[in-house]
Amino acid sequence: MIRYSHINNLVLRIYTKLPDLSFPLNPQRVVALIPNCRYMSYSDFATATHTSVKEIITLCESCFGCTHYEISKNRYLILCNESFAGNNNLGRQRWTLAHELGHVLCRHLEHDFKSASYSRALDSLTHSPHEMEADCFARTLLAPMPLISHLKISSVAELQSTFGLSSEASINVYKGYIKWKANHYKTAWEDNLIYAYITKQKNR
């Protein structure tokens, strides 16, 4: 079960803490807000550990990204592949990091005692509750429905240009937005999110 309200509140807190807010949003700015979380690219981690990127991919069980949680010290390390090979474009990299942040902030790894690490290939056929929740977080962080509406986005191309998503993600998010718009009723969270965005724009 996806905790939509919890994810919405997480994103609102992030938007409030950021000194300014513009899109496309760089998720690395969010990592900087989390004291016990670090980010490294596959290539930097390979250099630091005297291994190869191929070995890091094998370790993570993903060509795109993974998160390691060190239980004894309560700290996270997010690893993402910044290579553009295999259609790993900038939009896909942005989504991967936001997705991994979802695992961290939703505390999935802390509650999963079977494994101390998570990895996910974006074309994975698995749809576990944690994976769906992390995707929901990524979508809400990078392109929240209220701001798509506030910015009067009217096409997939405009959404992709504004929020910096991949083509595939842009299509899926826009389809979701159309459904959201049709069944939409305004909430206090939506008002607060738009207010945070407008306020941060004035601070830029």
C-alpha positions as CSV (number, residue, x, y, z in Angstrom):
1,M,0.0,0.0,0.0
2,I,1.4,3.3,-1.1
3,R,1.4,6.0,1.7
4,Y,0.4,8.9,-0.6
5,S,-0.1,11.4,2.3
6,H,3.2,10.5,3.8
7,I,5.0,11.0,0.5
8,N,3.2,14.3,-0.1
9,N,4.3,15.6,3.3
10,L,7.9,14.5,2.7
11,V,8.1,16.4,-0.6
12,L,6.5,19.5,1.0
13,R,9.1,19.4,3.7
14,I,11.9,19.1,1.1
15,Y,10.5,22.0,-0.9
16,T,10.3,24.1,2.3
17,K,13.9,23.3,3.3
18,L,15.5,24.1,-0.1
19,P,16.8,27.7,-0.3
20,D,15.4,28.1,-3.8
21,L,13.3,25.9,-6.1
22,S,13.4,25.6,-9.8
23,F,12.9,22.9,-12.4
24,P,14.3,20.5,-13.5
25,L,15.1,19.7,-9.9
26,N,18.5,18.2,-9.2
27,P,17.9,15.4,-6.6
28,Q,21.5,15.8,-5.4
29,R,20.3,19.0,-3.7
30,V,17.9,16.8,-1.7
31,V,20.7,14.4,-0.7
32,A,22.5,17.4,0.8
33,L,19.6,17.9,3.2
34,I,19.9,14.4,4.7
35,P,22.8,14.2,7.3
36,N,23.2,10.5,7.2
37,C,23.1,10.1,3.4
38,R,25.9,10.3,0.8
39,Y,25.8,10.1,-3.0
40,M,28.4,8.8,-5.3
41,S,28.5,7.9,-9.0
42,Y,29.3,4.4,-10.1
43,S,32.6,5.6,-11.6
44,D,33.7,7.6,-8.4
45,F,32.8,4.6,-6.2
46,A,34.7,2.3,-8.5
47,T,37.8,4.6,-8.2
48,A,37.5,4.8,-4.5
49,T,37.2,1.1,-4.0
50,H,39.8,0.2,-6.7
51,T,37.3,-1.8,-8.7
52,S,35.6,-1.4,-12.1
53,V,32.2,0.1,-13.0
54,K,31.3,-3.4,-14.2
55,E,31.9,-4.8,-10.8
56,I,29.8,-2.0,-9.2
57,I,26.9,-2.9,-11.6
58,T,27.2,-6.5,-10.4
59,L,27.4,-5.4,-6.8
60,C,24.3,-3.2,-7.2
61,E,22.5,-5.8,-9.4
62,S,21.5,-2.8,-11.5
63,C,22.9,-0.8,-14.4
64,F,21.2,2.3,-13.0
65,G,21.4,2.7,-9.3
66,C,21.1,1.2,-5.8
67,T,21.2,2.2,-2.1
68,H,23.3,0.7,0.6
69,Y,22.2,1.0,4.3
70,E,24.8,0.4,7.0
71,I,22.7,-0.7,9.9
72,S,25.2,-0.3,12.7
73,K,25.9,3.3,11.8
74,N,22.5,4.2,10.5
75,R,23.8,5.7,7.3
76,Y,23.1,5.5,3.6
77,L,25.1,5.5,0.4
78,I,23.2,6.0,-2.8
79,L,25.1,4.9,-6.0
80,C,23.9,5.9,-9.5
81,N,25.4,5.3,-12.9
82,E,26.1,8.6,-14.6
83,S,27.1,7.0,-17.9
84,F,24.8,7.7,-20.8
85,A,25.2,4.2,-22.2
86,G,22.1,2.0,-22.5
87,N,19.7,4.9,-22.9
88,N,20.6,6.1,-19.4
89,N,19.8,9.7,-20.3
90,L,19.9,12.6,-17.9
91,G,16.1,12.3,-17.2
92,R,16.5,8.7,-16.4
93,Q,19.4,9.4,-14.1
94,R,17.4,12.1,-12.3
95,W,14.5,9.6,-11.8
96,T,16.9,6.9,-10.5
97,L,18.4,9.2,-7.8
98,A,14.9,10.4,-6.8
99,H,13.7,6.8,-6.6
100,E,16.6,5.8,-4.4
101,L,15.9,8.9,-2.2
102,G,12.4,7.5,-1.9
103,H,13.7,4.3,-0.4
104,V,15.8,6.4,2.1
105,L,13.2,8.8,3.2
106,C,10.4,6.2,3.3
107,R,12.8,4.2,5.5
108,H,12.4,1.0,3.4
109,L,15.8,-0.4,4.2
110,E,15.5,0.2,7.9
111,H,12.4,-2.0,7.9
112,D,13.7,-4.7,5.6
113,F,15.8,-7.1,7.8
114,K,16.4,-9.6,5.0
115,S,18.7,-7.3,3.0
116,A,20.8,-4.2,3.8
117,S,20.7,-2.9,0.2
118,Y,18.2,-2.1,-2.5
119,S,18.7,-2.0,-6.2
120,R,16.4,-1.4,-9.1
121,A,16.6,-1.6,-12.8
122,L,14.1,0.8,-14.3
123,D,12.8,-1.9,-16.7
124,S,12.4,-4.4,-13.8
125,L,9.1,-6.3,-13.9
126,T,8.9,-6.4,-10.1
127,H,6.3,-4.3,-8.5
128,S,6.8,-4.6,-4.8
129,P,5.1,-2.1,-2.5
130,H,8.5,-0.5,-1.7
131,E,9.3,-0.1,-5.4
132,M,6.0,1.4,-6.2
133,E,6.2,3.8,-3.2
134,A,9.7,4.9,-4.2
135,D,8.4,5.6,-7.8
136,C,5.6,7.6,-6.3
137,F,8.1,9.6,-4.3
138,A,10.2,10.2,-7.4
139,R,7.2,11.4,-9.4
140,T,6.0,13.7,-6.7
141,L,9.4,15.1,-6.0
142,L,10.3,15.8,-9.7
143,A,7.0,16.7,-11.2
144,P,4.2,17.1,-8.6
145,M,0.7,17.2,-10.0
146,P,-0.3,20.6,-8.4
147,L,2.7,22.3,-10.0
148,I,2.0,20.7,-13.4
149,S,-1.4,22.4,-13.1
150,H,-0.1,25.6,-11.7
151,L,2.4,26.0,-14.5
152,K,-0.3,25.2,-17.0
153,I,1.5,22.3,-18.6
154,S,-0.5,21.1,-21.6
155,S,1.5,18.5,-23.4
156,V,4.0,15.6,-22.9
157,A,6.7,17.7,-24.6
158,E,6.1,20.7,-22.3
159,L,6.2,18.5,-19.3
160,Q,9.4,16.9,-20.3
161,S,11.0,20.2,-21.1
162,T,9.9,21.8,-17.8
163,F,10.7,18.9,-15.4
164,G,13.6,17.2,-17.2
165,L,12.1,13.7,-17.2
166,S,12.9,11.0,-19.7
167,S,10.4,10.5,-22.7
168,E,9.0,7.4,-21.1
169,A,8.5,8.9,-17.7
170,S,7.0,12.1,-19.2
171,I,4.4,10.1,-21.0
172,N,3.5,8.1,-17.9
173,V,3.4,11.2,-15.7
174,Y,1.3,13.1,-18.1
175,K,-1.2,10.3,-18.4
176,G,-1.4,10.2,-14.6
177,Y,-1.9,14.0,-14.6
178,I,-4.9,13.8,-16.9
179,K,-6.5,11.2,-14.6
180,W,-5.6,13.3,-11.5
181,K,-7.1,16.4,-13.1
182,A,-10.3,14.6,-13.9
183,N,-10.8,13.4,-10.3
184,H,-9.1,16.3,-8.6
185,Y,-10.2,18.2,-5.5
186,K,-8.1,20.8,-3.9
187,T,-6.3,20.1,-0.6
188,A,-4.3,22.1,1.9
189,W,-1.2,20.2,0.9
190,E,-1.7,21.4,-2.7
191,D,-2.1,25.0,-1.5
192,N,1.0,24.7,0.7
193,L,3.1,23.2,-2.1
194,I,2.2,25.9,-4.6
195,Y,2.9,28.5,-1.9
196,A,6.3,27.0,-1.2
197,Y,7.1,27.1,-4.9
198,I,6.0,30.7,-5.4
199,T,7.9,31.8,-2.3
200,K,11.1,30.0,-3.5
201,Q,10.8,31.7,-6.9
202,K,10.8,35.1,-5.2
203,N,14.0,34.1,-3.3
204,R,15.9,33.2,-6.5
